[in-house]
Amino acid sequence: MTMEFTLSGRYGALGLGGCYAPETLMQPLLELEAAFVAAMGDPGFLRELKEELRTFVGRPTALTSAPRLARELGLHALYLKREDLAHTGAHKINNALGQALLARRMGKREVIAETGAGQHGVACAAACARLGLSCTVYMGEVDMARQAPNVARMRLFGAEVVPVMAGQRTLKEAVNEALRTWAGRCDRAHYILGSALGPHPFPLIVRSFQSVIGEEARSQVLEACGELPEVVVACAGGGSNGLGLMVPFREDKVRLVAVEAGGHGPATGEHAARVGGGRVGVLHGCKSLLLQDEHGWTAGTASISAGLDYPSLGPELAALCLEGRVEALRASDAEALEGARRLCRAEGILPALESSHGLAVLGRLGARTVLAGLSGRGDKDLSTYQAALGA
């Protein structure tokens, strides 16, 4: 019997997304979609996921008012959605746990993952340890050097961390290697993709498991001040954190802002800002905004943040940006560092470098009330902060 996708996996007028995968992966992707649809309709699966999110991850995460930083930036009120307080230190655990439960439901005892900043790798390693699954994580050699604490954490959780030494030796190459490995082991292994990109159904799966962030935040901010904020802002690498926070506000009269990595310059290869700087192309199984050179080859990227150092943007978030529902801004490396320094001094919270990009634009939003997503904590980036800020 021939299976077909039950959901289109396409976003926006340009039909971003889709499933541009080799023939060897088509059947596993079809089976994955069927398993995901069945799981999300199964009260037992949803009950177990909710309980694990509560007792293992620590959800709901806090909504923290930041009055001192708000006054410094000229805001009436600033609220921080604290994914840095989730188990393993970032939002990545929401999706990793959901997909690990899905893998076990499918009878897959091995997990393959990729990671850039290391938080997704740590989350996968922790989720697999929790559920008794083996875990192999591919990570670019450059990222392994700048995120050494997370490499150690993955190994302590029992994961095998495989260095990738091709190309720029960062996230793009790690995804390449993870997909290549999965193609040869898809009969017994599940690939937990960490960002809201890749071939359908991965963007849908990741966004669905991460939407808990915005669902909680929306209820929390209404309870805290009786109304919705004027602006919801989040950093955007692949898009899992941004979509997770913003999608539950999509139908509200709220400005949604995604902040990309402006790197250290405007030229190709000096940043990782896809909106405005990219063109529609295909990478890692989906059509989206992609940084390309004059010949159409995937361009190099640069960012002080390993988690934002990726040449493409998730297709759903890219479509929301192109249609104007989400406003795309960029923050440079220097601005991100300053955003982190301000939060540390004003509120005693050390953010991840990824989150710091969102913090960097707070003073230029022209708003009175803002909800900002803190995607993760900055312990993993401490050596970078020390080198750059002399802390």
C-alpha positions in Angstrom: 0.0 0.0 0.0 1.4 3.4 -1.0 1.4 6.0 1.8 1.0 9.7 1.2 1.5 12.7 3.4 -1.7 13.7 5.1 -0.5 17.2 5.7 1.0 19.5 3.0 4.0 20.7 4.9 3.9 23.9 2.9 3.9 27.5 4.2 2.9 30.8 2.7 2.3 32.0 -0.8 5.7 30.7 -2.0 5.0 27.2 -0.7 8.0 27.1 1.5 8.8 23.9 3.3 8.0 20.6 1.5 10.0 17.4 1.5 13.1 17.5 -0.6 14.6 14.2 0.5 16.4 11.3 -1.1 14.3 8.3 -2.0 15.9 6.3 0.8 14.3 8.7 3.4 10.9 9.0 1.9 9.4 5.9 3.5 10.8 6.8 7.0 9.5 10.3 6.7 6.0 9.0 5.7 6.1 6.6 8.6 7.2 9.4 10.9 4.3 11.7 9.9 1.8 8.9 10.4 3.2 8.1 13.8 3.2 11.8 14.8 -0.4 12.3 13.8 -1.4 9.2 15.6 0.5 10.2 18.8 -0.9 13.7 18.9 -4.4 12.2 18.7 -3.7 9.7 21.5 -4.7 10.9 25.0 -2.3 8.5 26.6 0.7 9.8 24.7 -0.3 13.4 25.4 -0.8 12.6 29.1 2.7 11.0 29.4 4.3 14.0 27.5 2.6 16.5 29.8 3.6 14.6 32.9 7.2 14.3 31.8 7.3 18.0 30.9 6.1 18.8 34.4 8.2 16.4 36.5 11.3 16.0 34.4 11.6 19.3 32.5 10.1 21.5 35.2 7.3 23.1 33.3 5.7 25.5 33.4 8.8 27.7 33.3 8.6 31.1 35.0 7.6 34.4 33.6 9.9 36.9 35.2 9.3 40.7 35.4 12.5 42.7 34.7 11.7 46.2 36.1 15.3 47.5 36.5 16.2 46.6 32.9 12.8 47.9 31.7 13.5 51.3 33.3 17.0 51.4 31.8 15.6 50.8 28.3 12.7 53.1 28.6 10.0 50.4 28.8 6.9 50.4 31.0 7.1 46.7 31.5 9.4 43.8 30.4 8.6 40.2 31.0 11.0 37.3 30.3 9.9 33.8 29.5 12.5 31.7 31.3 13.3 28.7 29.2 16.8 29.0 30.8 15.1 27.4 33.8 14.1 24.3 32.0 16.0 21.1 32.7 19.3 21.0 30.6 19.1 24.8 30.5 17.2 25.7 27.3 14.0 25.3 25.3 15.5 22.4 23.3 14.4 19.8 25.9 10.7 20.3 25.0 11.2 19.0 21.5 13.9 16.4 22.4 11.6 14.8 25.0 8.6 14.8 22.7 10.5 13.2 19.8 12.2 10.7 22.1 8.8 9.6 23.3 7.7 9.3 19.7 10.8 7.3 18.8 10.1 4.8 21.6 6.5 4.6 20.5 7.7 3.7 17.0 9.9 1.0 18.3 13.2 2.9 17.5 15.8 2.3 20.2 18.5 4.5 18.7 18.5 8.3 18.4 20.6 10.4 16.0 20.9 14.1 16.5 22.9 17.2 15.4 23.7 20.2 17.5 25.3 23.6 17.1 25.3 25.4 20.4 25.1 22.1 22.1 21.8 22.6 23.9 19.9 20.3 21.6 22.5 17.7 21.9 22.4 17.9 25.7 18.6 17.8 25.6 18.6 14.7 23.4 21.2 13.0 25.5 19.2 13.6 28.7 15.9 12.5 27.1 17.5 9.3 25.8 19.0 8.6 29.2 15.6 9.1 30.7 13.9 6.7 28.3 16.7 4.1 27.9 17.5 4.9 24.3 21.0 5.1 22.8 22.1 8.5 21.4 24.6 9.7 18.9 25.2 13.4 18.4 27.0 15.0 15.4 28.7 18.4 16.2 31.0 20.6 14.1 34.6 20.7 15.4 34.4 24.5 15.7 31.3 24.3 17.8 32.8 21.5 20.0 35.7 23.8 20.8 33.5 26.8 21.7 30.9 24.7 23.5 33.1 22.3 25.4 31.0 22.2 28.6 28.0 20.9 26.6 30.2 18.3 25.0 31.1 17.1 28.5 27.5 17.0 29.6 26.4 15.0 26.5 29.1 12.4 27.2 28.1 12.2 30.9 24.5 11.4 29.9 25.9 8.5 27.8 25.8 10.0 24.3 28.4 9.5 21.7 29.6 12.9 20.4 31.0 12.6 16.8 33.1 15.6 15.6 32.3 16.8 12.1 35.4 18.2 10.3 34.0 19.1 6.8 33.3 22.6 5.5 33.0 25.3 8.1 32.8 22.6 10.8 29.6 24.1 12.3 25.9 23.3 12.4 25.2 23.0 8.7 27.8 20.3 8.3 26.6 18.5 11.5 23.1 18.3 10.0 24.6 16.9 6.7 26.3 14.1 8.6 23.3 13.3 10.8 21.0 13.0 7.8 23.6 10.9 6.0 23.8 8.5 9.0 20.1 8.3 9.5 19.6 7.3 5.8 21.7 4.2 6.6 20.0 3.3 9.9 16.4 4.5 9.6 15.1 1.0 10.1 16.2 1.1 13.8 17.0 4.7 14.5 15.1 8.0 14.8 16.6 11.3 13.9 15.6 14.1 16.4 16.0 17.3 14.4 16.4 20.2 16.8 15.2 23.1 14.7 11.9 23.8 12.9 13.4 23.0 9.5 14.3 20.0 7.4 12.0 17.9 5.3 8.3 17.6 6.2 7.1 16.6 8.8 10.1 17.8 11.0 9.1 21.6 10.9 5.6 20.7 12.0 6.8 18.3 14.7 9.3 20.7 16.2 6.9 23.6 16.2 4.2 21.5 17.8 6.4 20.4 20.7 7.8 23.9 21.2 4.4 25.7 21.2 4.1 24.9 24.9 6.5 28.0 25.4 4.0 30.5 24.0 0.9 28.8 25.3 2.3 29.1 28.8 3.6 32.7 28.3 0.3 33.9 26.9 -1.6 32.7 30.0 1.1 33.9 32.4 1.4 37.4 31.0 -2.4 37.8 31.0 -2.5 36.7 34.6 0.4 39.1 35.5 -0.9 42.3 34.0 -4.4 41.6 32.6 -3.5 42.3 29.0 -1.2 41.1 26.2 2.1 42.8 25.6 2.6 45.1 22.7 5.6 43.1 21.4 6.7 39.5 21.6 10.4 39.1 20.7 12.6 36.1 20.3 15.9 35.2 18.7 15.8 33.1 15.5 18.3 30.5 14.3 16.4 27.6 12.8 13.2 28.9 14.3 12.2 26.4 17.1 12.4 29.0 19.9 10.9 31.8 17.9 8.0 29.8 16.6 7.4 28.1 20.0 7.0 31.5 21.6 5.3 33.4 18.8 2.8 31.1 17.1 0.3 31.1 20.1 0.1 34.9 19.7 -0.3 34.7 15.9 -4.0 35.6 16.0 -3.6 38.4 18.5 -3.0 42.1 17.9 0.6 41.8 19.0 3.8 42.7 17.1 5.9 39.6 16.6 9.7 40.2 16.2 12.3 37.6 15.3 16.0 38.6 15.8 18.7 37.1 13.6 22.5 37.1 13.9 24.0 40.2 12.4 27.5 38.9 13.0 30.3 41.4 12.5 29.3 43.0 9.1 26.8 43.3 6.3 28.7 41.4 3.6 28.0 37.8 2.6 29.8 35.5 5.0 29.9 38.1 7.8 26.5 37.4 9.3 23.6 34.8 9.5 20.6 37.0 8.7 18.4 35.2 6.1 15.5 37.7 6.0 16.6 40.5 3.6 20.0 38.8 3.1 18.8 35.5 1.7 17.0 34.1 -1.4 14.6 31.2 -1.7 16.5 27.9 -2.0 16.6 24.3 -0.8 18.8 23.1 2.0 18.6 20.0 4.2 15.3 18.9 2.7 13.2 22.0 2.7 12.6 25.2 0.7 13.1 28.4 2.6 15.1 31.6 2.8 18.8 30.7 2.3 22.0 32.6 2.3 23.6 32.0 -1.1 26.6 33.4 -3.1 26.4 34.8 -6.6 26.5 31.2 -8.1 23.7 29.9 -5.9 26.0 27.9 -3.5 25.2 28.0 0.2 27.1 30.9 1.6 29.3 30.9 4.6 27.9 32.4 7.9 29.3 34.2 10.9 28.0 34.7 14.4 29.4 34.8 17.9 26.5 32.4 18.7 26.8 28.8 17.6 23.0 28.3 17.8 22.3 31.1 15.3 25.2 30.3 12.9 23.1 28.6 10.2 22.5 29.7 6.6 18.7 28.9 6.4 15.6 29.8 8.3 12.8 27.4 9.2 10.1 27.5 6.4 7.1 28.5 8.6 9.0 31.3 10.3 10.4 32.5 6.9 6.8 32.5 5.5 5.6 34.6 8.4 8.4 37.1 7.9 7.8 37.3 4.1 4.1 37.9 4.6 4.8 40.6 7.2 3.2 38.9 10.2 6.6 38.6 11.9 9.1 41.5 11.8 12.7 40.5 11.3 15.5 42.4 12.9 19.2 41.7 13.2 21.6 42.2 16.1 25.4 42.3 15.7 27.8 40.3 17.8 28.7 43.5 19.7 25.0 44.3 20.3 24.3 40.8 21.6 27.2 41.0 24.1 25.9 44.4 25.3 22.4 42.9 25.7 23.7 40.1 27.8 25.8 42.5 29.9 22.8 44.7 30.6 20.6 41.8 31.7 23.3 40.4 34.0 23.9 43.8 35.7 20.3 44.8 36.0 18.5 41.5 36.8 21.1 38.9 37.8 20.3 36.6 34.9 23.0 35.2 32.6 21.4 34.6 29.2 22.7 32.4 26.4 24.3 34.2 23.5 21.4 33.2 21.3 18.9 34.9 23.7 21.1 37.9 23.9 20.4 38.8 20.3 16.7 39.2 21.2 17.7 41.3 24.2 19.8 43.6 22.0 16.9 45.1 20.2 14.6 45.8 23.2 15.5 49.5 23.2 14.7 50.1 19.5 11.2 48.5 19.5 9.3 51.7 20.3 7.0 49.8 22.6 5.9 50.1 26.3 5.3 46.5 27.2 7.4 43.6 25.8 7.6 39.9 26.3 11.0 38.5 25.5 12.0 34.9 25.2 15.1 33.7 27.0 15.8 30.5 25.0 18.6 29.3 27.3 21.1 30.1 30.0 24.6 31.4 29.4 26.7 29.0 31.4 27.8 27.3 28.1 28.9 30.7 26.7 30.9 31.9 29.8 34.3 31.6 28.2 33.1 33.7 25.2 31.7 36.3 27.6 34.9 36.4 29.6 37.0 36.8 26.5 34.8 39.5 25.0 33.7 41.5 28.1 36.7 40.8 30.4 34.3 39.5 33.1 
